[in-house]
């Protein structure tokens, strides 16, 4: 079991403890709701069970077997990247390449391609990179205590990342962004 799989299992175990319900019971709640869209199910779980956004999101992925890991299963990392950076999102590949060139200088870490982004991990995830829309590339950063900055968008507690930086061009991969990523890398142990 990879460290990412272990982290998801730990999160699911914690959700079961918080709710007092088994995974099967939680899956039954989802099925009984009649909802089919990810966001609707996530919001229902947040309201009905009092789960945070991240926990509800993970639970939906596990129940629907729709997480990025399963979507990328059996494909080579290059094939997943080719899928991520295809069509209208193909123009974002240079941002990805420039980021990875800089991040690779930090030291050893795990690259886990998902369906629509790439997760970067040490003992824990320190960054997520990939196109968010056809016009915006997103760098998710897991770190603590960064100073306020107009580029650095703090995310709600329980989100997949503590901060988001939106990019539209490889020129925006600058020393400031790399310093934030290096800090996250170091904090991830």
ROSE-4610 file (N, C-alpha, C; in Angstrom, 1 decimal, always signed):
// ROSE-4610
residu = [X/X/X/X/X/X/X/X/X/X/X/X/X/X/X/X/X/X/X/X/X/X/X/X/X/X/X/X/X/X/X/X/X/X/X/X/X/X/X/X/X/X/X/X/X/X/X/X/X/X/X/X/X/X/X/X/X/X/X/X/X/X/X/X/X/X/X/X/X/X/X/X/X/X/X/X/X/X/X/X/X/X/X/X/X/X/X/X/X/X/X/X/X/X/X/X/X/X/X/X/X/X/X/X/X/X/X/X/X/X/X/X/X/X/X/X/X/X/X/X/X/X/X/X/X/X/X/X/X/X/X/X/X/X/X/X/X/X/X/X/X/X/X/X/X/X/X/X/X/X/X/X/X/X/X/X/X/X/X/X/X/X/X/X/X/X/X/X/X/X/X/X/X/X/X/X/X/X/X/X/X/X/X/X/X/X/X/X/X/X/X/X/X/X/X/X/X/X/X/X/X/X/X/X/X/X/X/X/X/X/X/X/X/X/X/X/X/X/X/X/X/X/X/X/X/X/X/X/X/X/X/X/X/X/X/X/X/X/X/X/X/X/X/X/X/X/X/X/X/X/X/X/X/X/X/X/X/X/X/X/X/X/X/X/X/X/X/X/X/X/X/X/X/X/X/X/X/X/X/X/X/X/X/X/X/X/X/X/X/X/X/X/X/X/X/X/X/X/X/X/X/X/X/X/X/X/X/X/X/X/X/X/X/X/X/X/X/X/X/X/X/X/X/X/X/X/X/X/X/X/X/X/X/X/X/X/X/X/X/X/X/X/X/X/X/X/X/X/X/X/X/X/X/X/X/X/X/X/X/X/X/X/X/X/X/X/X/X/X/X/X/X/X/X/X/X/X/X/X/X/X/X/X/X/X/X/X/X/X/X/X/X/X/X/X/X/X/X/X/X/X/X/X/X/X/X/X/X/X/X/X/X/X/X/X/X/X/X/X/X/X/X/X/X/X/X/X/X/X/X/X/X/X/X/X/X/X/X/X/X/X/X/X/X/X/X/X/X/X/X/X/X/X/X/X/X/X/X/X/X/X/X/X/X/X/X/X/X/X/X/X/X/X/X/X/X/X/X/X/X/X/X/X/X/X/X/X/X/X/X/X/X/X/X/X/X/X/X/X/X/X/X/X/X/X/X/X/X/X/X/X/X/X/X/X/X/X/X/X/X/X/X/X/X/X/X/X/X/X/X/X/X/X/X/X/X/X/X/X/X/X/X/X/X/X/X/X/X/X/X/X/X/X/X/X/X/X/X/X/X/X/X/X/X/X/X/X]
num = [1/1/1/2/2/2/3/3/3/4/4/4/5/5/5/6/6/6/7/7/7/8/8/8/9/9/9/10/10/10/11/11/11/12/12/12/13/13/13/14/14/14/15/15/15/16/16/16/17/17/17/18/18/18/19/19/19/20/20/20/21/21/21/22/22/22/23/23/23/24/24/24/25/25/25/26/26/26/27/27/27/28/28/28/29/29/29/30/30/30/31/31/31/32/32/32/33/33/33/34/34/34/35/35/35/36/36/36/37/37/37/38/38/38/39/39/39/40/40/40/41/41/41/42/42/42/43/43/43/44/44/44/45/45/45/46/46/46/47/47/47/48/48/48/49/49/49/50/50/50/51/51/51/52/52/52/53/53/53/54/54/54/55/55/55/56/56/56/57/57/57/58/58/58/59/59/59/60/60/60/61/61/61/62/62/62/63/63/63/64/64/64/65/65/65/66/66/66/67/67/67/68/68/68/69/69/69/70/70/70/71/71/71/72/72/72/73/73/73/74/74/74/75/75/75/76/76/76/77/77/77/78/78/78/79/79/79/80/80/80/81/81/81/82/82/82/83/83/83/84/84/84/85/85/85/86/86/86/87/87/87/88/88/88/89/89/89/90/90/90/91/91/91/92/92/92/93/93/93/94/94/94/95/95/95/96/96/96/97/97/97/98/98/98/99/99/99/100/100/100/101/101/101/102/102/102/103/103/103/104/104/104/105/105/105/106/106/106/107/107/107/108/108/108/109/109/109/110/110/110/111/111/111/112/112/112/113/113/113/114/114/114/115/115/115/116/116/116/117/117/117/118/118/118/119/119/119/120/120/120/121/121/121/122/122/122/123/123/123/124/124/124/125/125/125/126/126/126/127/127/127/128/128/128/129/129/129/130/130/130/131/131/131/132/132/132/133/133/133/134/134/134/135/135/135/136/136/136/137/137/137/138/138/138/139/139/139/140/140/140/141/141/141/142/142/142/143/143/143/144/144/144/145/145/145/146/146/146/147/147/147/148/148/148/149/149/149/150/150/150/151/151/151/152/152/152/153/153/153/154/154/154/155/155/155/156/156/156/157/157/157/158/158/158/159/159/159/160/160/160/161/161/161/162/162/162/163/163/163/164/164/164/165/165/165/166/166/166/167/167/167/168/168/168/169/169/169/170/170/170/171/171/171/172/172/172/173/173/173/174/174/174/175/175/175/176/176/176/177/177/177/178/178/178/179/179/179/180/180/180/181/181/181/182/182/182/183/183/183/184/184/184/185/185/185/186/186/186/187/187/187/188/188/188/189/189/189]
x = [+0.9/+0.0/+0.9/+0.6/+1.5/+1.1/+2.0/+1.8/+0.5/+0.2/-1.1/-2.3/-2.2/-3.3/-3.5/-2.4/-2.4/-3.1/-2.7/-3.3/-4.8/-5.3/-6.7/-7.4/-6.8/-7.4/-7.5/-6.4/-6.5/-7.6/-7.8/-8.8/-10.2/-10.4/-11.6/-11.9/-10.8/-11.0/-11.4/-10.8/-11.2/-12.6/-13.1/-14.4/-15.4/-15.1/-15.9/-16.0/-14.9/-14.9/-15.7/-15.6/-16.3/-17.8/-18.2/-19.6/-20.3/-19.4/-20.0/-20.6/-20.2/-20.8/-19.7/-20.0/-19.0/-19.0/-18.0/-17.9/-19.2/-19.6/-20.8/-22.0/-22.2/-23.3/-23.2/-22.0/-21.8/-22.2/-21.7/-22.0/-23.6/-24.2/-25.7/-26.4/-25.8/-26.4/-26.3/-25.1/-24.9/-25.9/-26.0/-26.9/-28.4/-28.8/-30.2/-30.5/-29.5/-29.8/-30.3/-30.0/-30.4/-29.6/-28.6/-27.8/-26.7/-26.3/-25.3/-24.1/-24.3/-23.2/-22.3/-21.0/-20.0/-20.2/-20.3/-20.5/-21.8/-22.8/-24.1/-24.0/-23.3/-23.2/-22.2/-21.2/-20.2/-20.9/-21.7/-22.4/-23.5/-24.1/-25.1/-24.4/-23.2/-22.5/-22.0/-21.6/-21.2/-22.3/-23.5/-24.7/-25.2/-25.4/-26.0/-25.1/-23.8/-22.9/-22.0/-22.0/-21.1/-19.7/-19.4/-18.0/-17.5/-16.1/-15.5/-15.4/-15.0/-15.0/-14.1/-12.9/-11.9/-12.4/-12.9/-13.4/-14.6/-15.5/-16.7/-16.2/-15.3/-14.8/-14.1/-13.3/-12.6/-13.6/-14.6/-15.6/-16.4/-16.7/-17.4/-16.6/-15.3/-14.4/-14.3/-14.2/-14.0/-15.3/-16.5/-17.8/-18.0/-17.8/-18.0/-16.9/-15.8/-14.5/-14.2/-14.2/-13.9/-12.7/-11.9/-10.7/-9.7/-8.8/-7.8/-6.9/-6.6/-5.7/-6.3/-7.6/-8.2/-8.4/-8.6/-8.8/-7.4/-6.3/-5.0/-4.4/-5.1/-4.5/-4.3/-3.1/-2.8/-2.2/-2.1/-1.5/-0.1/+0.8/+2.1/+2.0/+2.9/+2.9/+2.9/+3.6/+3.6/+2.3/+1.6/+0.3/-0.7/-0.6/-1.5/-1.3/+0.0/+0.4/-0.1/+0.0/-0.5/-2.0/-2.8/-4.2/-4.5/-3.8/-4.0/-3.8/-2.7/-2.3/-2.7/-3.9/-4.4/-5.5/-5.8/-6.9/-6.6/-7.7/-7.6/-6.5/-6.2/-5.2/-3.8/-3.5/-2.2/-1.2/-1.7/-0.8/-0.2/-0.7/-0.2/+0.9/+1.3/+2.4/+3.7/+4.0/+5.2/+5.3/+4.2/+4.1/+4.5/+3.9/+4.2/+5.7/+6.2/+7.6/+8.5/+8.3/+9.1/+9.0/+7.8/+7.7/+8.5/+8.3/+9.0/+10.5/+11.0/+12.4/+13.0/+12.2/+12.6/+12.4/+11.3/+11.0/+11.9/+12.3/+13.3/+14.6/+14.9/+16.2/+16.1/+14.9/+14.8/+15.3/+15.2/+15.6/+14.6/+14.6/+13.7/+12.3/+11.3/+9.9/+9.2/+8.0/+7.1/+6.2/+6.1/+5.2/+4.1/+2.9/+1.7/+0.7/+0.8/-0.2/-1.6/-2.5/-4.0/-4.7/-6.0/-6.7/-6.5/-6.6/-6.5/-5.4/-4.5/-3.4/-2.3/-1.2/-0.1/+0.1/+0.1/+0.3/+1.8/+2.4/+3.9/+3.9/+4.6/+4.6/+6.0/+6.2/+7.3/+6.7/+6.8/+6.0/+4.5/+4.2/+2.9/+2.9/+1.7/+1.6/+2.1/+2.9/+3.3/+2.8/+2.4/+1.9/+1.1/+0.2/-0.6/-0.5/-0.2/-0.1/-0.9/-1.5/-2.2/-3.2/-3.8/-4.7/-6.0/-6.6/-7.8/-9.0/-8.8/-9.8/-9.0/-9.7/-9.0/-8.2/-8.4/-7.7/-6.8/-6.8/-6.1/-5.4/-4.1/-3.3/-3.3/-3.3/-3.4/-2.2/-1.6/-0.5/-1.1/-1.4/-1.8/-0.6/-0.5/+0.6/+0.2/+0.8/+0.5/+1.6/+1.4/+2.4/+1.7/+2.4/+1.8/+2.5/+1.7/+2.2/+2.9/+2.4/+2.9/+2.4/+3.2/+2.7/+1.6/+0.7/-0.3/+0.3/-0.3/+0.2/-0.9/-1.0/-2.2/-2.2/-1.0/-0.9/-1.3/-1.1/-1.2/-2.6/-3.5/-4.9/-5.0/-5.3/-5.5/-6.8/-6.8/-7.9/-8.6/-9.9/-10.6/-10.0/-10.1/-9.6/-10.3/-9.5/-10.0/-9.9/-9.4/-9.2/-8.0/-7.9/-6.7/-5.4/-5.4/-4.1/-4.5/-3.4/-3.6/-3.7/-2.9/-2.8/-2.9/-3.4/-3.5/-2.8/-2.1/-1.5/-2.0/-2.7/-3.2/-2.2/-2.0/-1.0/-1.7/-1.2/-1.7/-0.5/+0.7/+1.9/+3.1/+4.0/+5.2/+6.1/+6.0/+6.8/+6.4/+5.2/+4.8/+5.4/+6.2/+6.9/+8.2/+8.2/+9.3/+9.9/+10.8/+11.5/+10.6/+9.6/+8.7/+7.9/+7.3/+6.6/+7.4/+8.6/+9.5/+9.9/+10.1/+10.4/+9.2/+8.0/+6.8/+6.8/+7.1/+7.1/+8.2/+9.4/+10.5/+10.2/+9.5/+9.1/+8.1/+7.2/+6.2/+6.9/+7.9/+8.7/+9.4/+10.0/+10.7/+9.8/+8.6/+7.7/+7.1/+7.1/+6.5/+7.4/+8.6/+9.5/+10.3]
y = [-1.2/+0.0/+1.2/+2.2/+3.4/+4.3/+5.3/+6.2/+7.0/+7.3/+8.0/+7.1/+5.8/+4.9/+4.8/+4.8/+4.7/+6.0/+7.1/+8.4/+8.4/+8.0/+7.9/+7.0/+5.8/+4.8/+5.4/+6.1/+6.8/+7.8/+8.6/+9.6/+8.9/+7.8/+7.1/+6.5/+6.0/+5.4/+6.6/+7.7/+8.9/+9.3/+9.3/+9.7/+8.7/+7.4/+6.4/+6.6/+7.0/+7.3/+8.5/+9.6/+10.9/+10.6/+9.8/+9.7/+8.5/+7.6/+6.4/+5.4/+5.6/+4.7/+4.0/+2.8/+2.1/+2.6/+2.2/+2.7/+2.2/+1.0/+0.5/+1.3/+1.7/+2.6/+3.9/+4.5/+5.8/+5.7/+4.5/+4.3/+4.2/+3.6/+3.4/+4.8/+5.7/+7.1/+7.8/+7.6/+8.2/+7.6/+6.3/+5.6/+6.0/+6.0/+6.4/+7.8/+8.7/+10.1/+10.3/+9.4/+9.5/+10.5/+11.2/+12.1/+11.4/+12.0/+11.4/+12.3/+13.6/+14.5/+14.6/+14.6/+14.6/+15.8/+17.0/+18.2/+18.1/+17.6/+17.5/+16.5/+15.4/+14.4/+14.9/+15.6/+16.1/+17.1/+18.0/+19.0/+18.4/+17.3/+16.6/+16.0/+15.4/+14.7/+15.8/+16.9/+18.0/+18.4/+18.6/+19.1/+18.0/+16.8/+15.7/+15.1/+15.0/+14.4/+15.3/+16.6/+17.6/+17.4/+16.8/+16.6/+17.9/+18.0/+19.1/+18.8/+19.8/+19.7/+18.6/+18.5/+17.5/+16.1/+15.9/+14.6/+14.2/+15.1/+14.8/+14.5/+15.3/+15.1/+13.7/+13.3/+12.0/+10.9/+11.0/+10.0/+9.8/+10.9/+10.7/+10.0/+10.3/+9.6/+8.2/+7.8/+6.4/+5.7/+6.2/+5.6/+5.4/+6.4/+6.4/+5.8/+5.5/+5.0/+5.9/+7.2/+8.2/+9.1/+8.7/+9.5/+9.5/+10.5/+10.6/+9.4/+8.8/+7.6/+6.5/+6.2/+5.1/+5.4/+6.7/+7.1/+7.0/+7.2/+7.1/+5.7/+4.8/+3.4/+2.7/+2.0/+1.2/+2.0/+3.3/+4.2/+4.6/+4.8/+5.3/+6.8/+7.3/+8.7/+9.6/+9.2/+10.0/+10.0/+8.9/+8.8/+9.7/+9.7/+10.5/+12.0/+12.4/+13.8/+14.2/+13.3/+13.5/+13.8/+13.0/+13.2/+14.6/+14.9/+16.1/+17.3/+17.3/+18.4/+18.2/+17.9/+17.7/+18.7/+18.9/+19.8/+21.2/+21.8/+23.2/+23.5/+22.4/+22.5/+22.3/+21.9/+21.6/+22.7/+24.0/+25.1/+25.3/+24.5/+24.6/+23.7/+22.8/+21.9/+22.6/+23.8/+24.5/+24.9/+25.3/+25.7/+24.4/+23.3/+22.1/+21.7/+21.8/+21.4/+22.4/+23.7/+24.6/+24.4/+24.2/+23.9/+22.6/+21.6/+20.3/+20.4/+21.2/+21.4/+22.1/+23.0/+23.7/+22.8/+22.2/+21.3/+20.1/+19.6/+18.5/+18.8/+20.1/+20.5/+20.4/+20.3/+20.3/+19.0/+17.9/+16.6/+15.5/+14.4/+13.3/+13.5/+13.1/+13.1/+12.2/+11.9/+11.0/+11.9/+11.4/+12.1/+11.1/+11.6/+10.7/+11.4/+11.0/+11.6/+11.1/+12.0/+11.7/+12.0/+12.0/+12.2/+13.6/+14.6/+16.0/+16.8/+16.2/+17.0/+16.0/+16.6/+15.7/+16.1/+15.1/+15.2/+15.0/+15.9/+15.8/+15.5/+14.4/+14.0/+13.7/+13.9/+13.4/+12.5/+12.8/+12.0/+12.3/+13.5/+13.9/+14.8/+15.0/+15.8/+17.3/+17.8/+19.2/+20.1/+19.5/+20.3/+19.5/+20.2/+19.7/+20.6/+20.1/+21.0/+20.5/+21.4/+21.0/+22.1/+22.0/+22.9/+22.8/+23.9/+23.9/+24.0/+24.9/+25.1/+25.2/+25.5/+25.7/+27.0/+27.9/+29.2/+29.4/+28.5/+28.7/+27.5/+27.6/+26.5/+26.8/+25.7/+25.9/+25.2/+25.9/+25.3/+25.2/+24.1/+23.9/+23.7/+24.4/+24.3/+24.0/+22.9/+22.5/+23.0/+24.1/+24.6/+25.5/+25.8/+26.6/+28.0/+28.9/+30.2/+31.1/+31.1/+32.0/+33.4/+34.4/+35.8/+36.0/+36.9/+37.3/+37.8/+37.4/+37.8/+37.8/+38.7/+38.7/+37.5/+37.0/+35.8/+34.5/+34.5/+33.3/+33.3/+32.5/+32.4/+31.4/+31.8/+30.9/+30.2/+28.9/+28.0/+27.7/+27.4/+27.0/+25.8/+25.8/+24.7/+23.4/+22.3/+21.0/+20.9/+21.9/+21.8/+20.9/+20.5/+19.6/+20.3/+21.6/+22.4/+23.6/+24.1/+25.3/+26.6/+26.6/+27.8/+27.4/+28.3/+28.1/+29.3/+29.1/+30.1/+29.8/+30.8/+30.6/+31.2/+30.4/+30.8/+30.8/+31.6/+31.5/+31.4/+31.6/+31.6/+31.1/+30.4/+29.9/+31.0/+32.2/+33.3/+33.6/+33.1/+33.4/+32.4/+31.4/+30.5/+31.2/+31.9/+32.8/+32.4/+33.2/+32.9/+32.8/+33.7/+33.8/+32.4/+32.0/+30.7/+29.6/+29.5/+28.4/+28.4/+29.6/+29.6/+29.1/+29.4/+28.8/+27.3/+26.8/+25.3/+24.7/+25.3/+24.7/+24.7/+25.7/+25.7/+24.5/+24.3/+23.2/+21.9/+21.8/+20.5/+20.2/+21.2/+21.0/+20.7/+21.3/+21.0/+19.6/+19.1/+17.7/+16.6/+17.0/+16.0/+15.1]
z = [+0.0/+0.0/+0.0/-0.9/-1.0/+0.2/+0.4/+1.5/+1.2/+0.0/-0.4/+0.0/-0.4/+0.0/+1.5/+2.2/+3.7/+4.2/+3.6/+4.1/+3.9/+2.7/+2.5/+3.4/+3.7/+4.6/+6.0/+6.4/+7.7/+7.8/+6.7/+6.7/+6.7/+6.0/+6.0/+7.4/+8.1/+9.4/+10.4/+10.2/+11.1/+10.8/+9.6/+9.2/+9.9/+9.9/+10.5/+12.0/+12.6/+14.1/+14.4/+13.5/+13.7/+13.6/+12.6/+12.4/+13.1/+13.6/+14.3/+13.3/+12.0/+11.0/+10.2/+9.8/+9.0/+7.5/+6.8/+5.4/+4.6/+4.9/+4.3/+4.6/+5.8/+6.2/+5.6/+5.5/+4.8/+3.3/+2.7/+1.3/+1.1/+2.0/+2.0/+2.0/+2.8/+2.9/+1.6/+0.9/-0.4/-1.4/-1.4/-2.4/-2.1/-0.9/-0.5/-0.9/-0.9/-1.2/-2.6/-3.5/-4.9/-5.7/-5.0/-5.7/-6.5/-7.6/-8.5/-8.8/-8.6/-8.9/-7.6/-7.9/-6.8/-5.8/-6.4/-5.5/-4.7/-5.3/-4.5/-3.4/-3.6/-2.6/-1.5/-1.9/-0.9/+0.0/-0.6/+0.2/+1.1/+0.6/+1.5/+2.7/+2.4/+3.5/+4.5/+4.1/+5.0/+5.9/+5.3/+6.0/+6.9/+6.4/+7.1/+8.2/+8.0/+8.9/+9.6/+9.2/+9.8/+9.4/+8.3/+7.8/+7.2/+7.3/+6.7/+5.2/+4.4/+2.9/+2.5/+3.1/+2.6/+2.9/+4.1/+4.5/+3.6/+3.4/+2.6/+1.1/+0.6/-0.7/-0.9/+0.1/+0.0/+0.1/+1.0/+1.2/-0.1/-0.8/-2.1/-3.1/-3.2/-4.1/-3.8/-2.5/-2.1/-2.4/-2.1/-2.3/-3.8/-4.6/-6.0/-6.8/-6.1/-6.8/-7.9/-7.6/-8.7/-8.4/-7.4/-7.1/-8.3/-8.3/-9.3/-9.4/-8.3/-8.3/-9.1/-8.8/-9.6/-11.1/-11.4/-12.8/-13.5/-12.8/-13.4/-13.3/-12.6/-12.4/-13.7/-13.8/-14.9/-16.1/-15.9/-17.0/-16.6/-17.6/-17.2/-16.9/-16.1/-15.7/-17.0/-18.0/-19.2/-19.9/-19.9/-20.5/-19.8/-18.4/-17.6/-17.9/-18.0/-18.3/-19.6/-20.6/-22.0/-21.9/-21.1/-21.0/-20.3/-19.2/-18.5/-19.4/-20.2/-21.0/-22.4/-22.7/-24.0/-24.3/-25.6/-26.0/-25.6/-25.0/-24.6/-23.5/-22.8/-21.7/-22.1/-23.4/-23.8/-23.6/-23.7/-23.5/-22.1/-21.2/-19.8/-19.5/-20.5/-20.3/-20.0/-20.6/-20.3/-18.8/-18.2/-16.8/-16.0/-16.3/-15.6/-15.7/-16.9/-17.1/-16.3/-16.3/-15.6/-14.1/-13.6/-12.2/-11.8/-12.5/-12.2/-12.3/-13.2/-13.3/-12.0/-11.5/-10.2/-9.0/-8.9/-7.8/-7.7/-8.8/-8.8/-8.2/-8.1/-7.4/-5.9/-5.3/-3.9/-3.2/-3.9/-3.4/-3.8/-3.1/-3.4/-3.0/-3.8/-3.5/-4.5/-4.1/-4.9/-5.8/-7.1/-8.1/-8.3/-8.0/-8.1/-9.1/-10.4/-11.3/-11.0/-11.1/-10.9/-12.2/-12.2/-13.4/-14.0/-13.1/-13.6/-13.1/-12.3/-11.7/-11.2/-10.7/-10.2/-8.8/-7.9/-6.5/-6.2/-5.4/-5.1/-3.6/-3.2/-1.8/-1.3/+0.0/+0.7/+1.8/+3.1/+4.1/+3.9/+3.4/+3.1/+1.9/+1.3/+0.1/+0.4/-0.4/-0.3/-1.4/-2.5/-3.6/-4.5/-5.2/-6.3/-7.5/-8.7/-9.8/-11.0/-11.7/-12.9/-13.3/-14.5/-15.0/-14.2/-13.8/-13.0/-14.0/-15.0/-16.1/-17.4/-18.5/-19.7/-19.8/-18.8/-18.8/-17.6/-16.7/-15.4/-14.9/-14.6/-14.0/-12.5/-11.7/-10.3/-9.6/-8.7/-7.8/-6.4/-5.9/-4.5/-3.7/-2.5/-1.7/-0.3/+0.3/+1.7/+2.6/+3.2/+4.2/+5.2/+6.2/+7.3/+7.4/+7.9/+8.3/+7.3/+6.0/+5.0/+5.3/+5.0/+5.1/+4.0/+4.3/+3.4/+2.1/+1.0/-0.3/-1.3/-2.2/-3.1/-4.1/-4.4/-5.2/-4.5/-3.2/-2.4/-1.8/-2.3/-1.9/-0.8/+0.4/+1.6/+1.4/+1.6/+1.4/+2.7/+2.7/+3.9/+4.6/+5.9/+6.7/+6.2/+6.0/+5.5/+4.0/+3.3/+1.9/+1.6/+0.4/+0.0/+0.1/+0.0/+0.1/+1.0/+1.7/+2.5/+1.7/+0.5/-0.3/-1.8/-2.6/-4.0/-4.7/-5.7/-6.6/-8.0/-8.6/-10.0/-11.0/-12.0/-13.1/-14.5/-15.4/-16.7/-17.7/-17.2/-18.1/-17.3/-18.0/-17.4/-16.8/-17.3/-16.8/-15.3/-14.9/-13.5/-12.5/-13.0/-12.2/-11.8/-10.7/-10.3/-9.0/-8.5/-7.3/-6.1/-6.1/-5.0/-4.9/-6.0/-6.0/-5.7/-6.2/-5.9/-4.4/-3.8/-2.4/-1.6/-1.9/-1.2/-1.4/-2.6/-2.8/-2.0/-2.0/-1.2/+0.3/+0.8/+2.2/+2.4/+1.5/+1.7/+1.6/+0.7/+0.5/+1.9/+2.4/+3.7/+4.9/+4.9/+6.0/+5.8/+4.6/+4.4/+4.8/+5.3/+5.9/+5.2]
